[in-house]
Amino acid sequence: MKTIAFLLHNNFEQAEYEEVNNQLKGKGYKTLLITTNKEKEVQAMQQDVDKGDTFIADIFAKDANISDYDALVLPGGTVNADTIRGNEEAHSIINAINDAGKPLAVICHAPWALINTGIAKGKTLTAYHTLQIDLENAGAKFVDQTVQVDGNLITSRNPDDISNFVDAIDKALS
């Protein structure tokens, strides 16, 4: 059974974790939650504004071993994505997954991490529309599509695109 890890901090977009997680489990994948937070309890947000549910992470980022995961998903949420893009432990995990050529699935505001890790340069990506200039300034080509696949990178725009995002992850792992 293939294992898909989710990497997040706090104040992430709930649907981009919970719905993606549930759909991937429904397709037969094992999933786990990695956090850069100091506590295993993490806070979700609804549409970046209202507090959503809390979830319990399986492990802390410092204890993550990328050889245990077949793919990595980065949920969005503005605060979460901004925190992850500045976190060195997160960068190590993201870069290791990317260097191994494993699927790296990134949605909404989470492509900010691809900028900070240097992965975005030369790639064709999609994201939440407000990231277009950031991605282009980082040397990426921005496209406005539900899902964009460039090598092992799978990017998506927002919660409305989750079904297509999950299908692209599934296809990459098949």
Contact map, one row per residue, 1 for C-alpha under 8 A:
111000000000000000000000000111000000000000000000000000000000000000000000000000000000000000000000000000000000000000000000000000000000000000000000000000000000000000000000000000
111100000000000000000000000011000000000000000000000000000000000000001100000000000000000000000000000000000000000000000000000000000000000000000000000000000000000000000000000000
111110000000000000000000000011110000000000000000000000000000000000011110000000000000000000000000000000000000000000000000000000000000000000000000000000000000000000000000000000
011111000000000000000000000011110000000000000000000000000000000000001111100000000000000000000000000000000000000000000000000000000000000000000000000000000000000000000000000000
001111100000000000000000000000111100000000000000000000000000000000001111100000000000000000000000000000000000000000000000000000000000000000000000000000000000000000000000000000
000111110000000010000000000000111100000000000000000000000000000000000001111000000000000000000000000000000000000000000000000000000000000000000000000000000000000000000000000000
000011111000000000000000000000001111000000000000000000000000100000000001111000000000000001000000000000000000000000000000000000000000000000000000000000000000000000000000000000
000001111101000000000000000000001111100000000000000000000000000000000000011000011001000000000000000000000000000000000000000000000000000000000000000000000000000000000000000000
000000111111000000000000000000000011100001000000000000000000000000000000000000010011000000000000000000000000000000000000000000000000000000000000000000000000000000000000000000
000000011111000000000000000000000000100001110000000000000000000000000000000000110000000000000000000000000000000000000000000000000000000000000000000000000000000000000000000000
000000001111100000000000000000000000000001111001001000000000000000000000000011110000000000000000000000000000000000000000000000000000000000000000000000000000000000000000000000
000000011111110110000000000000000000000000111001000000000000000000000000001111111000000000000000000000000000000000000000000000000000000000000000000000000000000000000000000000
000000000011111110000000000000000000000000011111000000000000000000000000001110000000000000000000000000000000000000000000000000000000000000000000000000000000000000000000000000
000000000001111111100000000000000000000000011100000110000000000000000000000000000000000000000000000000000000000000000000000000000000000000000000000000000000000000000000000000
000000000000111111110000000000000000000000000100000000000000000000000000000000000000000000000000000000000000000000000000000000000000000000000000000000000000001000000000000000
000000000001111111110000000000000000000000000000000000000000000000000000001100000000000000000000000000000010000000000000000000000000000000000000000000000000011001000000000000
000001000001111111111000000000000000000000000000000000000000000000000000001000000000000000000000000000000000000000000000000000000000000000000000000000000000000000000000000000
000000000000011111111100000000000000000000000000000000000000000000000000000000000000000000000000000000000000000000000000000000000000000000000000000000000000000000000000000000
000000000000011111111110000000000000000000000000000000000000000000000000000000000000000000000000000000000000000000000000000000000000000000000000000000000000000001000000000000
000000000000001111111111000000000000000000000000000000000000000000000000000000000000000000000000000000000000000000000000000000000000000000000000000000000000000001100100000000
000000000000000011111111100000100000000000000000000000000000000000000000000000000000000000000000000000000000000000000000000000000000000000000000000000000000000000000000000000
000000000000000001111111110000000000000000000000000000000000000000000000000000000000000000000000000000000000000000000000000000000000000000000000000000000000000000000000000000
000000000000000000111111111000000000000000000000000000000000000000000000000000000000000000000000000000000000000000000000000000000000000000000000000000000000000000000100000000
000000000000000000011111111111100000000000000000000000000000000000000000000000000000000000000000000000000000000000000000000000000000000000000000000000000000000000000100010000
000000000000000000001111111111100000000000000000000000000000000000000000000000000000000000000000000000000000000000000000000000000000000000000000000000000000000000000000000000
000000000000000000000111111110000000000000000000000000000000000000000000000000000000000000000000000000000000000000000000000000000000000000000000000000000000000000000000000000
000000000000000000000011111110000000000000000000000000000000000000000000000000000000000000000000000000000000000000000000000000000000000000000000000000000000000000000000010000
100000000000000000000001111111000000000000000000000000000000000000000000000000000000000000000000000000000000000000000000000000000000000000000000000000000000000000000000000000
111100000000000000000001111111100000000000000000000000000000000000000000000000000000000000000000000000000000000000000000000000000000000000000000000000000000000000000000000000
111100000000000000000001100111110000000000000000000000000000000000000000000000000000000000000000000000000000000000000000000000000000000000000000000000000000000000000000000000
001111000000000000001001100011111000000000000000000000000000000000000000000000000000000000000000000000000000000000000000000000000000000000000000000000000000000000000000000000
001111000000000000000000000001111100000000000000000000001100000000000000000000000000000000000000000000000000000000000000000000000000000000000000000000000000000000000000000000
000011110000000000000000000000111110000000000000000000011110000000000000000000000000000000000000000000000000000000000000000000000000000000000000000000000000000000000000000000
000011110000000000000000000000011111000000000000000000001111100100000000000000000000000000000000000000000000000000000000000000000000000000000000000000000000000000000000000000
000000111000000000000000000000001111100101000000000000001011100000000000000000000000000000000000000000000000000000000000000000000000000000000000000000000000000000000000000000
000000111000000000000000000000000111110000000000000000000001110000000000000000000001001011000000000000000000000000000000000000000000000000000000000000000000000000000000000000
000000011100000000000000000000000011111101000000000000000001000000000000000000000000000000000000000000000000000000000000000000000000000000000000000000000000000000000000000000
000000000000000000000000000000000001111100000000000000000001000000000000000000000000000000000000000000000000000000000000000000000000000000000000000000000000000000000000000000
000000000000000000000000000000000000111111000000000000000000000000000000000000000000000000000000000000000000000000000000000000000000000000000000000000000000000000000000000000
000000000000000000000000000000000010111111000000000000011111000000000000000000000000000000000000000000000000000000000000000000000000000000000000000000000000000000000000000000
000000000000000000000000000000000000001111100000000001111000000000000000000000000000000000000000000000000000000000000000000000000000000000000000000000000000000000000000000000
000000001110000000000000000000000010101111110000000001111000000000000000000000000000000000000000000000000000000000000000000000000000000000000000000000000000000000000000000000
000000000111000000000000000000000000000011111000001111100000000000000000000000000000000000000000000000000000000000000000000000000000000000000000000000000000000000000000000000
000000000111110000000000000000000000000001111100001111100000000000000000000000000000000000000000000000000000000000000000000000000000000000000000000000000000000000000000000000
000000000011110000000000000000000000000000111111111110000000000000000000000010000000000000000000000000000000000000000000000000000000000000000000000000000000000000000000000000
000000000000111000000000000000000000000000011111111100000000000000000000000000000000000000000000000000000000000000000000000000000000000000000000000000000000000000000000000000
000000000000100000000000000000000000000000001111110000000000000000000000000010000000000000000000000000000000000000000000000000000000000000000000000000000000000000000000000000
000000000011100000000000000000000000000000001111110000000000000000000000000011000000000000000000000000000000000000000000000000000000000000000000000000000000000000000000000000
000000000000000000000000000000000000000000001111111000000000000000000000000000000000000000000000000000000000000000000000000000000000000000000000000000000000000000000000000000
000000000000000000000000000000000000000000001111111100000000000000000000000000000000000000000000000000000000000000000000000000000000000000000000000000000000000000000000000000
000000000010000000000000000000000000000000111100111110000000000000000000000000000000000000000000000000000000000000000000000000000000000000000000000000000000000000000000000000
000000000000010000000000000000000000000000111100011111000000000000000000000000000000000000000000000000000000000000000000000000000000000000000000000000000000000000000000000000
000000000000010000000000000000000000000000111000001111100000000000000000000000000000000000000000000000000000000000000000000000000000000000000000000000000000000000000000000000
000000000000000000000000000000000000000011110000000111110000000000000000000000000000000000000000000000000000000000000000000000000000000000000000000000000000000000000000000000
000000000000000000000000000000000000000011110000000011111000000000000000000000000000000000000000000000000000000000000000000000000000000000000000000000000000000000000000000000
000000000000000000000000000000001000000111000000000001111100000000000000000000000000000000000000000000000000000000000000000000000000000000000000000000000000000000000000000000
000000000000000000000000000000011110000111000000000000111111000000000000000000000000000000000000000000000000000000000000000000000000000000000000000000000000000000000000000000
000000000000000000000000000000011100000100000000000000011111000000000000000000000000000000000000000000000000000000000000000000000000000000000000000000000000000000000000000000
000000000000000000000000000000001110000100000000000000001111101100000000000000000000000000000000000000000000000000000000000000000000000000000000000000000000000000000000000000
000000000000000000000000000000000111110100000000000000001111111100000000000000000000000000000000000000000000000000000000000000000000000000000000000000000000000000000000000000
000000100000000000000000000000000111000000000000000000000011111100000000000000000000000011001000000000000000000000000000000000000000000000000000000000000000000000000000000000
000000000000000000000000000000000001000000000000000000000001111100000000000000000000000010000000000000000000000000000000000000000000000000000000000000000000000000000000000000
000000000000000000000000000000000000000000000000000000000011111110000000000000000000000000000000000000000000000000000000000000000000000000000000000000000000000000000000000000
000000000000000000000000000000000100000000000000000000000011111111000000000000000000000000001000000000000000000000000000000000000000000000000000000000000000000000000000000000
000000000000000000000000000000000000000000000000000000000000001111111000000000000000000000000000000000000000000000000000000000000000000000000000000000000000000000000000000000
000000000000000000000000000000000000000000000000000000000000000111111000000000000000000000001001100000000000000000000000000000000000000000000000000000000000000000000000000000
000000000000000000000000000000000000000000000000000000000000000011111100000000000000000000000000000000000000000000000000000000000000000000000000000000000000000000000000000000
001000000000000000000000000000000000000000000000000000000000000011111100000000000000000000000000000000000000000000000000000000000000000000000000000000000000000000000000000000
011110000000000000000000000000000000000000000000000000000000000011111111000000000000000000000000000000000000000000000000000000000000000000000000000000000000000000000000000000
011110000000000000000000000000000000000000000000000000000000000000111111000000000000000000000000000001100000000000000000000000000000000000000000000000000000000000000000000010
001110000000000000000000000000000000000000000000000000000000000000001111100000000000000000000000100001111000000000000000000000000000000000000000000000000000000000000000000010
000111100000000000000000000000000000000000000000000000000000000000001111110000000000000000000100100001111000000000000000000000000000000000000000000000000000000000000000000000
000111100000000000000000000000000000000000000000000000000000000000000011111000000000000000000000000000011100000000000000000000000000000000000000000000000000000000000000000000
000001110000000000000000000000000000000000000000000000000000000000000001111100000000000000000000000000011110010000000000000000000000000000000000000000000000000000000000000000
000001110001100110000000000000000000000000000000000000000000000000000000111110001000000000000000000000000111110000000000000000000000000000000000000000000000000000000000000000
000000000001100100000000000000000000000000000000000000000000000000000000011111011000000000000000000000000111110000000000000000000000000000000000000000000000000000000000000000
000000000011100000000000000000000000000000001011000000000000000000000000001111111000000000000000000000000001110000000000000000000000000000000000000000000000000000000000000000
000000000011000000000000000000000000000000000001000000000000000000000000000111111100000000000000000000000000110000000000000000000000000000000000000000000000000000000000000000
000000000111000000000000000000000000000000000000000000000000000000000000000011111110000000000000000000000000000000000000000000000000000000000000000000000000000000000000000000
000000011111000000000000000000000000000000000000000000000000000000000000000111111111000000000000000000000000010000000000000000000000000000000000000000000000000000000000000000
000000010001000000000000000000000000000000000000000000000000000000000000001111111111100000000000000000000000111110000000000000000000000000000000000000000000000000000000000000
000000000000000000000000000000000000000000000000000000000000000000000000000001111111110000000000000000000000010110000000000000000000000000000000000000000000000000000000000000
000000001000000000000000000000000000000000000000000000000000000000000000000000111111111000000000000000000000000000000000000000000000000000000000000000000000000000000000000000
000000011000000000000000000000000001000000000000000000000000000000000000000000011111111001100000000000000000010010000000000000000000000000000000000000000000000000000000000000
000000000000000000000000000000000000000000000000000000000000000000000000000000001111111001100000000000000000010111111000000000000000000000000000000000000000000000000000000000
000000000000000000000000000000000000000000000000000000000000000000000000000000000111111100000000000000000000000010010000000000000000000000000000000000000000000000000000000000
000000000000000000000000000000000001000000000000000000000000000000000000000000000011111111100000000000000000000000000000000000000000000000000000000000000000000000000000000000
000000000000000000000000000000000000000000000000000000000000000000000000000000000000011111110000000000000000000000000000000000000000000000000000000000000000000000000000000000
000000000000000000000000000000000001000000000000000000000000110000000000000000000000001111111000000000000000000000000000000000000000000000000000000000000000000000000000000000
000000100000000000000000000000000001000000000000000000000000100000000000000000000001101111111100000000000000000000000000000000000000000000000000000000000000000000000000000000
000000000000000000000000000000000000000000000000000000000000000000000000000000000001101111111110000000000000000010001000000000000000000000000000000000000000000000000000000000
000000000000000000000000000000000000000000000000000000000000000000000000000000000000000111111111000000000000000000000000000000000000000000000000000000000000000000000000000000
000000000000000000000000000000000000000000000000000000000000100101000000000000000000000011111111100000000000000000000000000000000000000000000000000000000000000000000000000000
000000000000000000000000000000000000000000000000000000000000000000000001000000000000000001111111110000010000000000001000000000000000000000000000000000000000000000000000000000
000000000000000000000000000000000000000000000000000000000000000000000000000000000000000000111111111000000000000000001010000000000000000000000000000000000000000000000000000000
000000000000000000000000000000000000000000000000000000000000000001000000000000000000000000011111111100000000000000000000000000000000000000000000000000000000000000000000000000
000000000000000000000000000000000000000000000000000000000000000001000011000000000000000000001111111111110000000000000000000000000000000000000000000000000000000000000000000000
000000000000000000000000000000000000000000000000000000000000000000000000000000000000000000000111111111110000000000000000000000000000000000000000000000010000000000000000000000
000000000000000000000000000000000000000000000000000000000000000000000000000000000000000000000011111111000000000000000000000000000000000000000000000000000000000000000000000000
000000000000000000000000000000000000000000000000000000000000000000000000000000000000000000000001111111000000000000000000000000000000000000000000000000000000000000000000000000
000000000000000000000000000000000000000000000000000000000000000000000000000000000000000000000000111111100000000000000000000000000000000000000000000000010000000000000000000000
000000000000000000000000000000000000000000000000000000000000000000000111000000000000000000000000111111110000000000000000000000000000000000000000000000010000000000000000000000
000000000000000000000000000000000000000000000000000000000000000000000111000000000000000000000000110011111000000000000000000000000000000000000000000000011100000000000000100110
000000000000000000000000000000000000000000000000000000000000000000000011110000000000000000000100110001111100000000000000000000000000000000000000000000011100000000000000000000
000000000000000000000000000000000000000000000000000000000000000000000011110000000000000000000000000000111110000000000000000000000000000000000000000000001110000000001000100000
000000000000000000000000000000000000000000000000000000000000000000000000111100000000000000000000000000011111011000000000000000000000000000000000000000001111000000000000000000
000000000000000100000000000000000000000000000000000000000000000000000000011100000000000000000000000000001111111000000000000000110000000000000000000000000011110000000000000000
000000000000000000000000000000000000000000000000000000000000000000000000001110000000000000000000000000000111111000000000000000110000000000000000000000000001111000000000000000
000000000000000000000000000000000000000000000000000000000000000000000000001111001000000000000000000000000011111100000000000000110010000000000000000000000000000000000000000000
000000000000000000000000000000000000000000000000000000000000000000000000011111011101100000000000000000000111111111000000000000100000000000000000000000000000000000000000000000
000000000000000000000000000000000000000000000000000000000000000000000000000000001000000000000000000000000111111111100001000000100010000000000000000000000010000000000000000000
000000000000000000000000000000000000000000000000000000000000000000000000000000001100100000000000000000000000111111110000000000000010011000000000000000000000000000000000000000
000000000000000000000000000000000000000000000000000000000000000000000000000000001101110000100000000000000000011111111000000000000000000000000000000000000000000000000000000000
000000000000000000000000000000000000000000000000000000000000000000000000000000000000100000000000000000000000011111111111000000000000000000000000000000000000000000000000000000
000000000000000000000000000000000000000000000000000000000000000000000000000000000000100000000000000000000000001111111111100000000000011001000000000000000000000000000000000000
000000000000000000000000000000000000000000000000000000000000000000000000000000000000110000000000000000000000000111111110000000000000000000000000000000000000000000000000000000
000000000000000000000000000000000000000000000000000000000000000000000000000000000000100000100110000000000000000011111111000000000000000000000000000000000000000000000000000000
000000000000000000000000000000000000000000000000000000000000000000000000000000000000000000000000000000000000000001111111100000000000000001000000000000000000000000000000000000
000000000000000000000000000000000000000000000000000000000000000000000000000000000000000000000010000000000000000001111111101000000000000000000000000000000000000000000000000000
000000000000000000000000000000000000000000000000000000000000000000000000000000000000000000000000000000000000001001101111111110000000001001110000000000000000000000000000000000
000000000000000000000000000000000000000000000000000000000000000000000000000000000000000000000000000000000000000000100111111000000000000001110000000000000000000000000000000000
000000000000000000000000000000000000000000000000000000000000000000000000000000000000000000000000000000000000000000000001111100000000000000111000000000000000000000000000000000
000000000000000000000000000000000000000000000000000000000000000000000000000000000000000000000000000000000000000000000011111110000000000000111000000001000000000000000000000000
000000000000000000000000000000000000000000000000000000000000000000000000000000000000000000000000000000000000000000000001011111000000000000011110000111000000000000000000000000
000000000000000000000000000000000000000000000000000000000000000000000000000000000000000000000000000000000000000000000001001111100000001000011110000111000110000000000000000000
000000000000000000000000000000000000000000000000000000000000000000000000000000000000000000000000000000000000000000000000000111110001000000000111111100000011100000000000000000
000000000000000000000000000000000000000000000000000000000000000000000000000000000000000000000000000000000011111000000000000011111111000000000101000000000011110000000000000000
000000000000000000000000000000000000000000000000000000000000000000000000000000000000000000000000000000000011100000000000000001111111000000000000000000000001110000000000000000
000000000000000000000000000000000000000000000000000000000000000000000000000000000000000000000000000000000000000000000000000000111111000000000001000000000000100000000000000000
000000000000000000000000000000000000000000000000000000000000000000000000000000000000000000000000000000000000000000000000000000111111100000000000000000000000000000000000000000
000000000000000000000000000000000000000000000000000000000000000000000000000000000000000000000000000000000000101100000000000000111111111000000000000000000000000000000000000000
000000000000000000000000000000000000000000000000000000000000000000000000000000000000000000000000000000000000000000000000000001111111111100000100000000000000000000000000000000
000000000000000000000000000000000000000000000000000000000000000000000000000000000000000000000000000000000000000000000000000000000111111110000000000000000000000000000000000000
000000000000000000000000000000000000000000000000000000000000000000000000000000000000000000000000000000000000000100100000000000000011111111000000000000000000000000000000000000
000000000000000000000000000000000000000000000000000000000000000000000000000000000000000000000000000000000000000100100001000010000011111111111100000000000000000000000000000000
000000000000000000000000000000000000000000000000000000000000000000000000000000000000000000000000000000000000000000000000000000000001111111111100000000000000000000000000000000
000000000000000000000000000000000000000000000000000000000000000000000000000000000000000000000000000000000000000000000000000000000000111111110000000000000000000000000000000000
000000000000000000000000000000000000000000000000000000000000000000000000000000000000000000000000000000000000000000100101100000000000011111110000000000000000000000000000000000
000000000000000000000000000000000000000000000000000000000000000000000000000000000000000000000000000000000000000000000001111000000000001111111000000000000000000000000000000000
000000000000000000000000000000000000000000000000000000000000000000000000000000000000000000000000000000000000000000000001111110000000001111111100000000000000000000000000000000
000000000000000000000000000000000000000000000000000000000000000000000000000000000000000000000000000000000000000000000000011110000000001100111110000000000000000000000000000000
000000000000000000000000000000000000000000000000000000000000000000000000000000000000000000000000000000000000000000000000000111100001001100011111000000000000000000000000000000
000000000000000000000000000000000000000000000000000000000000000000000000000000000000000000000000000000000000000000000000000111000000000000001111100100000000000000000000000000
000000000000000000000000000000000000000000000000000000000000000000000000000000000000000000000000000000000000000000000000000001101000000000000111110000000000100000000000000000
000000000000000000000000000000000000000000000000000000000000000000000000000000000000000000000000000000000000000000000000000001000000000000000011111100000001100000000000000000
000000000000000000000000000000000000000000000000000000000000000000000000000000000000000000000000000000000000000000000000000001000000000000000001111100000001100010011000000000
000000000000000000000000000000000000000000000000000000000000000000000000000000000000000000000000000000000000000000000000000001000000000000000000111110000111100010011001000000
000000000000000000000000000000000000000000000000000000000000000000000000000000000000000000000000000000000000000000000000000111000000000000000010111111000111000000000000000000
000000000000000000000000000000000000000000000000000000000000000000000000000000000000000000000000000000000000000000000000000110000000000000000000001111111110000000000001000000
000000000000000000000000000000000000000000000000000000000000000000000000000000000000000000000000000000000000000000000000001110000000000000000000000111111100000000000000000000
000000000000000000000000000000000000000000000000000000000000000000000000000000000000000000000000000000000000000000000000000000000000000000000000000011111000000000000000000000
000000000000000000000000000000000000000000000000000000000000000000000000000000000000000000000000010011110000000000000000000000000000000000000000000011111100000000000000000100
000000000000000000000000000000000000000000000000000000000000000000000000000000000000000000000000000000111100000000000000000000000000000000000000000011111110000000000000000000
000000000000000000000000000000000000000000000000000000000000000000000000000000000000000000000000000000111100000000000000000010000000000000000000001111011111000000001001100000
000000000000000000000000000000000000000000000000000000000000000000000000000000000000000000000000000000001110001000000000000011100000000000000000001110001111100000001000000000
000000000000000000000000000000000000000000000000000000000000000000000000000000000000000000000000000000000111000000000000000001110000000000000000111100000111110011001000000000
000000000000000000000000000000000000000000000000000000000000000000000000000000000000000000000000000000000011000000000000000001111000000000000001111000000011111110000000000000
000000000000000100000000000000000000000000000000000000000000000000000000000000000000000000000000000000000011000000000000000000110000000000000000000000000001111111000000000000
000000000000001100000000000000000000000000000000000000000000000000000000000000000000000000000000000000000001000000000000000000000000000000000000000000000000111111000000000000
000000000000000000000000000000000000000000000000000000000000000000000000000000000000000000000000000000000000000000000000000000000000000000000000000000000000111111100000000000
000000000000000000000000000000000000000000000000000000000000000000000000000000000000000000000000000000000000000000000000000000000000000000000000011000000001111111111000000000
000000000000000100110000000000000000000000000000000000000000000000000000000000000000000000000000000000000000000000000000000000000000000000000000000000000001011111111100000000
000000000000000000010000000000000000000000000000000000000000000000000000000000000000000000000000000000000000000000000000000000000000000000000000000000000000000111111110000000
000000000000000000000000000000000000000000000000000000000000000000000000000000000000000000000000000000000000000000000000000000000000000000000000011000000000000011111111000000
000000000000000000000000000000000000000000000000000000000000000000000000000000000000000000000000000000001000000000000000000000000000000000000000011000000111000011111111100000
000000000000000000010011000000000000000000000000000000000000000000000000000000000000000000000000000000000000000000000000000000000000000000000000000000000000000001111111110000
000000000000000000000000000000000000000000000000000000000000000000000000000000000000000000000000000000000000000000000000000000000000000000000000000000000000000000111111111000
000000000000000000000000000000000000000000000000000000000000000000000000000000000000000000000000000000000000000000000000000000000000000000000000001010000100000000011111111100
000000000000000000000000000000000000000000000000000000000000000000000000000000000000000000000000000000101000000000000000000000000000000000000000000000000100000000001111111110
000000000000000000000001001000000000000000000000000000000000000000000000000000000000000000000000000000000000000000000000000000000000000000000000000000000000000000000111111111
000000000000000000000000000000000000000000000000000000000000000000000000000000000000000000000000000000000000000000000000000000000000000000000000000000000000000000000011111111
000000000000000000000000000000000000000000000000000000000000000000000000000000000000000000000000000000100000000000000000000000000000000000000000000000010000000000000001111111
000000000000000000000000000000000000000000000000000000000000000000000110000000000000000000000000000000100000000000000000000000000000000000000000000000000000000000000000111111
000000000000000000000000000000000000000000000000000000000000000000000000000000000000000000000000000000000000000000000000000000000000000000000000000000000000000000000000011111
